[in-house]
Amino acid sequence: MVFTGIVEGTGLVTKVDSSKNLTKISIQMPVDFSNGIRIGASVCVDGVCLTVSSISVNELSFDVIIETLNVTTFNEIKINDVVNVERSMKLGDEIGGHILSGHVSTTAVISEIDNPENNHVIKFSTDLETIRYIFPKGYIALNGVSLTVGDVDKSNKTFNVYLIPETLRLTNLGSKKVGDKINLEIETQTRNMVDTISEINKESIHG
């Protein structure tokens, strides 16, 4: 399944049941979000592709396994958390953002928030491996939101994004604080391009 990074709204976590290597969560979805959704459907929750395990009116439940717990914020999820939600694309849907797989690469930490007039700017800290794939004006997904990267500081492993009022209204990014972790997915074409160039450079050096 694929997603567009155009979040449809936010859901409220109502249940969290954690056991060894598995967390079961239930989320109260926005009005009409669950219409037509069946067990086995894919939903993007804070940028993570999850499979619906049960349905109760407008509450959907999901099983989160160890690999997802290891690389995302779901290992710290709790009741009353607000999460971004998006249904999977259907053939013919308009792509308003960019293609997302829902396979989160890692998490980034909010290091600074700035609010100049009519703007909301969030700076993130990440690691050396991840910053390789982040470029000014490139695409990135943060908690499932398709965003354009602003400034990038490779040496300090930081980057920022500028959020428009509509993004603040529809998603949970506006309520996040310094120190919060955010799920990050690298845009696939960017990853492939960087990896290809890296391999070519290695071959030219050792060739």
Buried (B, 14 or more C-beta within 10 A) or exposed (E): BBBBBBBBBBBBBBEBEBEEEEBBBBBBBBEEBBEEBEEEBBBBBBBBBBEBBEBEEBBBBBBBEEEBBEBBBBBEBEEEBBBBBBBBBEEEEEEEBBBBBBBBBBBBBBBEBEEEEEEBBBBBBBEEEBBBBBBEEBBBBBBBBBBEBBEBEEEEBBBBBBBEEEBEEBBBBBEBEEEBBBBBBBBBEBBEEBEEEEEEEEEEEEE
